[in-house]
Amino acid sequence: MPISVPQSVFDKYYDVIDSTFDIFGVTCQLVSIEKVEEIIYSPDNNIPDRNSINAHRNRGGGGYDRGTKTIKEVESFTDIKLKVYWDAKDWVGVAGNIKAQDNTIQTIGLMKDLPKILKAKELIVHKGIKDYGEMRFQRNGAHIPIGLKQDRYFSCLWQRTT
């Protein structure tokens, strides 16, 4: 005999879990790259010419030349509220025998914010203490859905970059 769980049970569960984002969540910043093209008419600029297919992956400069255009990558920041778990013992929905590198964190967020996470290049954890030292992370692996019905919350692992 199947058990029927009323929707009100799920609604109450979602209300409680959503409130934990206000209590335990921290404001983080997603770092995305916006490419800005500038047309340079002077061949005497001091920007190195990197015509390789992966020129945009080279860290270390304000831009690169491609033909007669200089392309600059500009970072844009989007605030997002996430629950951050620094200690692997506290991770949610992860098997007990997972081996993660040092400086790996877990974040839990709302599924509605997942597209922003997937498009982001990096995550700056805890905007409130950014002035004391910026902690940047890159996603490490794929996200996993968590919680009842697995359609409202997700989890990601992140590896520290700086």
Backbone as numpy.savetxt, mean C-alpha at the origin, in Angstrom:
# Nx Ny Nz CAx CAy CAz Cx Cy Cz
-29.74 -30.55 8.34 -30.59 -29.39 8.34 -29.69 -28.15 8.34
-29.79 -27.33 7.29 -28.95 -26.13 7.20 -29.39 -25.08 8.23
-28.41 -24.34 8.68 -28.66 -23.26 9.63 -28.73 -21.95 8.87
-29.73 -21.18 9.13 -29.90 -19.88 8.48 -29.51 -18.78 9.47
-28.51 -18.02 9.10 -28.05 -16.92 9.94 -28.68 -15.63 9.42
-29.39 -14.92 10.25 -30.02 -13.68 9.77 -28.98 -12.61 9.41
-29.33 -11.79 8.48 -28.43 -10.72 8.03 -28.10 -9.76 9.16
-28.98 -9.62 10.13 -28.74 -8.71 11.25 -27.51 -9.13 12.05
-27.20 -10.43 12.10 -26.01 -10.91 12.78 -24.76 -10.40 12.06
-24.76 -10.50 10.74 -23.63 -10.01 9.95 -23.50 -8.49 10.06
-24.63 -7.80 10.05 -24.60 -6.34 10.18 -23.98 -5.91 11.50
-24.34 -6.59 12.58 -23.78 -6.27 13.89 -22.28 -6.56 13.91
-21.89 -7.70 13.33 -20.47 -8.06 13.23 -19.69 -6.98 12.47
-20.22 -6.54 11.34 -19.55 -5.51 10.55 -19.45 -4.19 11.32
-20.51 -3.84 12.06 -20.47 -2.61 12.87 -19.35 -2.65 13.90
-19.22 -3.80 14.56 -18.19 -3.93 15.60 -16.80 -3.87 14.97
-16.57 -4.62 13.91 -15.25 -4.67 13.28 -14.91 -3.31 12.66
-15.88 -2.65 12.02 -15.62 -1.33 11.45 -15.21 -0.33 12.53
-15.79 -0.45 13.73 -15.43 0.48 14.80 -13.99 0.26 15.27
-13.44 -0.94 15.08 -12.05 -1.17 15.49 -11.07 -0.40 14.62
-11.47 -0.02 13.42 -10.59 0.81 12.58 -10.43 2.20 13.19
-11.50 2.71 13.82 -11.40 4.01 14.50 -10.58 3.90 15.78
-10.65 2.75 16.45 -9.95 2.59 17.71 -8.48 2.22 17.50
-8.23 1.20 16.68 -6.88 0.65 16.53 -6.21 1.04 15.22
-6.95 1.59 14.28 -6.38 1.92 12.98 -5.51 3.16 13.03
-4.57 3.24 12.10 -3.72 4.41 11.97 -3.85 4.94 10.55
-3.66 6.23 10.40 -3.70 6.83 9.07 -2.36 6.60 8.40
-2.40 5.94 7.27 -1.20 5.67 6.48 -1.34 6.44 5.17
-0.27 6.46 4.39 -0.31 7.13 3.09 0.11 6.15 2.01
-0.71 6.07 0.98 -0.34 5.30 -0.21 0.45 6.21 -1.14
1.55 5.69 -1.66 2.40 6.46 -2.56 2.15 5.95 -3.97
1.67 6.82 -4.82 1.46 6.50 -6.23 2.34 7.40 -7.08
2.63 6.96 -8.27 3.50 7.72 -9.18 2.64 8.34 -10.27
2.80 9.63 -10.42 2.20 10.35 -11.54 3.34 10.77 -12.45
3.24 10.42 -13.71 4.29 10.81 -14.65 3.92 12.15 -15.26
4.87 13.05 -15.25 4.67 14.37 -15.81 5.64 14.52 -16.97
5.13 14.80 -18.14 5.99 14.98 -19.30 6.27 16.46 -19.50
7.52 16.77 -19.71 7.91 18.13 -20.03 8.66 18.08 -21.35
8.31 18.94 -22.24 9.02 18.98 -23.52 10.21 19.91 -23.35
11.38 19.37 -23.60 12.62 20.11 -23.45 13.17 20.37 -24.86
13.39 21.63 -25.17 13.90 21.97 -26.49 15.42 22.05 -26.50
16.03 22.13 -25.32 17.47 22.26 -25.27 18.14 20.89 -25.19
19.03 20.58 -26.13 19.74 19.30 -26.04 20.85 19.33 -25.01
21.07 20.47 -24.36 22.17 20.61 -23.41 21.71 20.44 -21.96
20.59 19.74 -21.73 20.17 19.55 -20.33 21.09 18.53 -19.67
21.07 18.48 -18.37 21.96 17.59 -17.64 21.26 16.33 -17.14
20.11 16.01 -17.68 19.40 14.80 -17.30 19.93 13.64 -18.14
20.30 12.55 -17.51 20.86 11.44 -18.28 19.84 10.84 -19.22
20.32 10.36 -20.34 19.48 9.75 -21.35 19.34 8.27 -21.03
18.13 7.85 -20.67 17.87 6.45 -20.36 16.72 5.99 -21.24
17.04 5.45 -22.36 16.03 5.04 -23.31 15.64 3.57 -23.15
16.11 2.94 -22.11 15.79 1.54 -21.91 14.32 1.37 -21.61
13.82 0.18 -21.78 12.43 -0.12 -21.52 12.10 0.03 -20.04
13.09 -0.18 -19.18 12.87 -0.10 -17.74 13.45 1.17 -17.14
13.52 2.22 -17.89 14.11 3.46 -17.39 13.33 4.01 -16.21
12.01 3.77 -16.20 11.18 4.28 -15.11 11.44 3.55 -13.79
12.07 2.39 -13.84 12.34 1.64 -12.61 13.61 2.08 -11.92
14.43 2.85 -12.59 15.69 3.27 -12.00 15.41 4.30 -10.92
15.77 3.97 -9.70 15.61 4.92 -8.60 16.79 5.85 -8.61
16.56 7.07 -8.37 17.71 7.94 -8.21 17.67 9.16 -9.07
16.58 9.72 -9.29 16.63 10.94 -10.05 15.26 11.53 -10.21
15.27 12.74 -10.66 14.02 13.43 -10.84 13.35 13.10 -12.14
14.08 12.53 -13.10 13.46 12.25 -14.37 14.39 11.53 -15.31
13.89 11.33 -16.52 14.70 10.71 -17.54 14.22 11.20 -18.90
15.13 11.17 -19.86 14.81 11.60 -21.22 14.28 10.44 -22.03
13.29 10.74 -22.86 12.80 9.78 -23.82 12.51 10.58 -25.09
13.42 10.50 -26.04 13.29 11.30 -27.26 13.48 12.77 -26.94
12.51 13.58 -27.34 12.59 15.02 -27.08 11.84 15.41 -25.82
11.36 14.44 -25.07 10.60 14.72 -23.85 11.40 14.31 -22.63
11.24 15.07 -21.59 11.78 14.69 -20.29 10.59 14.27 -19.44
10.66 13.08 -18.90 9.58 12.53 -18.10 10.01 12.54 -16.65
9.20 13.17 -15.83 9.47 13.21 -14.39 8.40 12.39 -13.68
8.84 11.63 -12.72 7.89 10.88 -11.91 7.64 11.65 -10.63
6.39 11.98 -10.40 6.00 12.76 -9.24 5.16 11.87 -8.33
5.51 11.82 -7.05 4.77 11.01 -6.11 3.51 11.75 -5.66
2.41 11.02 -5.58 1.19 11.56 -5.00 0.82 10.69 -3.81
0.20 11.28 -2.81 -0.09 10.59 -1.56 -1.60 10.56 -1.33
-2.09 9.40 -0.89 -3.49 9.23 -0.57 -3.59 8.67 0.84
-4.35 9.34 1.69 -4.52 8.86 3.06 -5.48 7.68 3.09
-5.16 6.72 3.97 -5.99 5.53 4.13 -5.86 5.06 5.57
-6.94 4.58 6.13 -6.92 4.08 7.51 -6.78 2.56 7.46
-5.73 2.06 8.14 -5.43 0.62 8.18 -5.10 0.21 9.60
-5.34 -1.04 9.91 -4.84 -1.62 11.15 -3.49 -2.25 10.81
-2.46 -1.91 11.58 -1.10 -2.34 11.30 -0.64 -3.27 12.42
-0.12 -4.42 12.03 0.41 -5.40 12.99 1.90 -5.56 12.73
2.71 -5.16 13.70 4.16 -5.16 13.56 4.78 -6.50 13.94
4.14 -7.24 14.81 4.68 -8.49 15.32 3.97 -9.67 14.66
4.73 -10.61 14.12 4.16 -11.76 13.40 3.25 -12.60 14.29
3.45 -12.58 15.60 2.59 -13.33 16.51 1.16 -12.78 16.51
0.99 -11.52 16.15 -0.32 -10.88 16.18 -1.03 -10.90 14.83
-0.39 -11.47 13.81 -0.99 -11.45 12.49 -2.30 -12.22 12.46
-3.22 -11.73 11.64 -4.56 -12.30 11.55 -4.68 -13.10 10.27
-5.24 -14.30 10.36 -5.53 -15.10 9.18 -4.31 -15.64 8.47
-3.18 -15.75 9.17 -1.95 -16.26 8.57 -1.58 -17.53 9.32
-1.18 -18.56 8.57 -0.81 -19.84 9.19 0.35 -19.64 10.17
0.39 -20.44 11.21 1.38 -20.30 12.26 2.81 -20.59 11.83
2.99 -21.32 10.74 4.36 -21.68 10.35 4.89 -20.86 9.18
4.29 -19.71 8.91 4.76 -18.87 7.81 6.11 -18.26 8.18
6.99 -18.23 7.22 8.31 -17.63 7.41 8.32 -16.30 6.66
8.42 -15.23 7.41 8.46 -13.90 6.81 9.80 -13.25 7.14
10.26 -12.42 6.23 11.51 -11.72 6.46 11.35 -10.70 7.59
12.48 -10.31 8.14 12.43 -9.24 9.14 11.89 -7.98 8.48
11.35 -7.10 9.29 10.77 -5.84 8.82 9.55 -6.06 7.94
8.82 -7.13 8.19 7.58 -7.39 7.49 6.43 -7.06 8.43
5.41 -6.40 7.89 4.22 -6.06 8.68 2.99 -6.60 7.98
1.90 -6.66 8.73 0.61 -7.02 8.15 -0.33 -5.84 8.34
-1.11 -5.56 7.30 -2.14 -4.53 7.42 -3.49 -5.17 7.12
-4.51 -4.63 7.76 -5.88 -5.06 7.50 -6.65 -3.81 7.11
-7.40 -3.93 6.01 -8.15 -2.79 5.52 -9.52 -3.19 5.03
-10.28 -2.21 4.63 -11.61 -2.43 4.07 -11.49 -2.78 2.59
-12.29 -3.72 2.15 -12.23 -4.18 0.76 -12.49 -3.04 -0.23
-13.24 -2.03 0.16 -13.50 -0.90 -0.74 -12.22 -0.11 -1.04
-11.22 -0.22 -0.17 -9.94 0.46 -0.37 -8.91 -0.38 -1.12
-9.23 -1.64 -1.40 -8.27 -2.54 -2.04 -7.77 -2.05 -3.40
-8.62 -1.50 -4.28 -8.09 -1.01 -5.56 -7.00 0.04 -5.39
-7.13 0.91 -4.40 -6.09 1.92 -4.14 -4.79 1.25 -3.70
-4.90 0.23 -2.86 -3.72 -0.50 -2.38 -3.02 -1.17 -3.56
-3.79 -1.79 -4.44 -3.19 -2.52 -5.55 -2.50 -1.60 -6.56
-2.96 -0.37 -6.67 -2.34 0.59 -7.60 -1.13 1.30 -7.01
-1.01 1.27 -5.69 0.05 2.03 -5.02 1.40 1.37 -5.20
2.41 2.22 -5.27 3.79 1.75 -5.37 4.33 1.38 -4.00
4.01 2.18 -2.99 4.50 1.97 -1.64 3.46 2.43 -0.63
3.72 2.09 0.62 2.88 2.51 1.74 3.77 3.18 2.78
3.38 4.37 3.19 4.05 5.03 4.32 3.19 4.77 5.54
3.76 4.04 6.49 2.99 3.62 7.66 3.00 4.71 8.71
1.85 4.96 9.24 1.61 5.87 10.36 2.02 7.31 10.03
1.14 7.99 9.36 1.35 9.38 8.97 1.59 10.28 10.19
1.02 9.93 11.34 1.14 10.75 12.54 2.56 10.85 13.07
3.42 9.87 12.77 4.81 9.92 13.25 5.79 10.03 12.10
5.30 10.45 10.96 6.14 10.59 9.77 7.28 11.59 9.98
7.06 12.61 10.80 8.09 13.61 11.05 9.30 13.04 11.77
9.12 11.96 12.51 10.22 11.34 13.26 11.02 10.36 12.42
10.48 9.95 11.31 11.14 9.01 10.41 10.10 8.34 9.55
10.33 8.40 8.27 9.38 7.84 7.33 9.66 6.36 7.15
8.62 5.54 7.29 8.75 4.10 7.12 7.97 3.69 5.87
8.70 3.31 4.83 8.07 2.92 3.57 8.12 1.40 3.41
7.02 0.88 2.85 6.89 -0.56 2.64 6.34 -0.82 1.25
6.74 -1.98 0.67 6.16 -2.46 -0.58 5.38 -3.73 -0.29
4.29 -3.92 -1.06 3.48 -5.12 -0.86 4.33 -6.36 -1.11
4.16 -7.35 -0.26 4.90 -8.59 -0.36 3.88 -9.71 -0.58
3.65 -10.07 -1.83 2.67 -11.10 -2.14 1.30 -10.52 -2.39
0.34 -11.42 -2.54 -1.03 -11.02 -2.85 -1.81 -10.78 -1.57
-2.90 -10.04 -1.70 -3.79 -9.81 -0.57 -4.62 -11.07 -0.32
-5.18 -11.17 0.88 -6.09 -12.27 1.17 -7.35 -11.70 1.80
-8.52 -12.20 1.39 -9.76 -11.75 2.04 -9.89 -12.41 3.41
-10.41 -11.66 4.39 -10.57 -12.20 5.74 -11.92 -11.80 6.30
-12.31 -12.39 7.41 -13.55 -12.05 8.09 -14.71 -12.92 7.62
-15.87 -12.72 8.26 -17.07 -13.46 7.84 -17.42 -13.11 6.41
-17.81 -14.08 5.66 -18.16 -13.96 4.24 -16.96 -13.59 3.36
-15.88 -13.13 3.94 -14.65 -12.75 3.24 -14.90 -11.80 2.07
-15.79 -10.83 2.29 -16.07 -9.86 1.24 -15.98 -8.41 1.70
-15.56 -8.19 2.95 -15.54 -6.82 3.46 -14.16 -6.37 3.91
-13.27 -7.30 4.27 -11.94 -6.96 4.78 -10.88 -7.76 4.04
-9.67 -7.20 4.00 -8.55 -7.89 3.38 -7.31 -7.68 4.22
-6.32 -8.52 3.96 -5.05 -8.43 4.66 -3.93 -8.43 3.63
-2.87 -7.69 3.91 -1.67 -7.65 3.05 -0.44 -7.73 3.92
0.60 -8.36 3.40 1.91 -8.33 4.03 2.75 -7.33 3.27
3.60 -6.61 3.99 4.44 -5.55 3.42 5.87 -5.73 3.88
6.81 -5.48 2.99 8.24 -5.55 3.29 8.81 -4.14 3.34
9.61 -3.85 4.34 10.18 -2.51 4.53 11.19 -2.21 3.42
11.10 -1.00 2.85 12.04 -0.57 1.81 13.00 0.49 2.33
12.53 1.41 3.19 13.41 2.43 3.79 13.09 2.61 5.23
